[in-house]
Amino acid sequence: MKRFRGIREFVKLNLVMVFGVVVISNIFVAGLIGYLIDKWTFNNKVIFIIFLFLGVISGIYNGIRELLKEAEKYEKLDKKDDNDDDSTGRN
Amino acid sequence: MAKKEKIFLTVLFVIFVVAWFFAARSLPDTKEAFSTLGHRWVVTIGNFSFNPATIIMSAVLTALIVWFAVSVRKEMKIVPSRKQSIVEWLFESFYQMVEDTVPDERFVKPTFVVATTLFIYIWLSNMIGSIPGISFVGFEDGTLKEIALFTDTWQPPTADLNTNLTYALMVFVISHAFAIKAKGLKAWLKSWFEPNPVMLPMNVIGELAKPLSHSLRLFGNIAGGGILVFIFSYLVKYFLLPVFLWGFFGIFVGTIQALVFAILAIAYISAQLT
């Protein structure tokens, strides 16, 4: 995997955007679902607001989960590369 | 650099500046130039409205890719030619990446096919966003104003949200289909109630947000980049800067975003399999 390290450094730039995009898209989807349910039921915006809050919670939950997962993945891959370097004696 | 070349380049630059000076004076004023900003040509047939520029460019790109693939297939040798080695390098890199990420061996090859296809298509379509060419300028209501030659880049299909959303939804459906196949329907249904049943709405919203963030990320980068380049280019009256900006947003951002789109596709599929 050593020769893909260059590409991987490049892709790590994406981590900057991950959290923000996940939070915003979660709020957006929750808001949309809430708006549609609200329109078809009571039509008094209560469900819409409840779903917006759900979206915020879900966004932060999923955002942090995704960040942790990505960080863990890169850590594991980098460690694997280091081990490969040690065992073959190459740098 | 030899003295001759220096003189040649200096003369070329002076000619460019003089030509630019005369050309810049004929540019439309700010209000008129920005009146078409971000508007697209939209054709409506019945209930179905679409952007013909996207469809034309998609078809051209698909034909290009198919032609390239056939030409590589025809000249396949044990000692690879330059074309073949590029393709082999690309496929090998992606196969390795998929192999490292996807836990289930049965799904390595299908995931590899999906991710690599997406990468090649999206990379190429981002790439044409860095080449000046024919662009279709529309009014606010979607009618065609003019077909402009060399004032903007070719229109990348990925600057249209419909294209990106199609691919993102495709990845979404594929990932869940693989999950049902790998874990069985019961285990898949149970995965929505993890870590506990209270989290069901969070899980549903989180899953539905995936294709949205997946597609909007690419769309925002490419379409936003296009608009930014248009504005900056106008502000400097198309003096030198557009070349750099087209290169930056087309080649650099385009490559990163294509790679990110493919890697996220792999990640979403593998996340469903674990």
Interface residues (C-beta under 8 A of the other chain):
Chain A: M1 F4 I7 F10 V11 L13 N14 M17 V21 V22 I24 S25 N26 F28 V29 A30 I33 L54 G55 I57 S58 G59 Y61 N62 K69 K73 L77
Chain B: S93 Q96 M97 D100 T101 M199 P201 M202 I205 G206 L208 A209 K210 L212 S213 L216 R217 I256 L259 V260 I263 A271
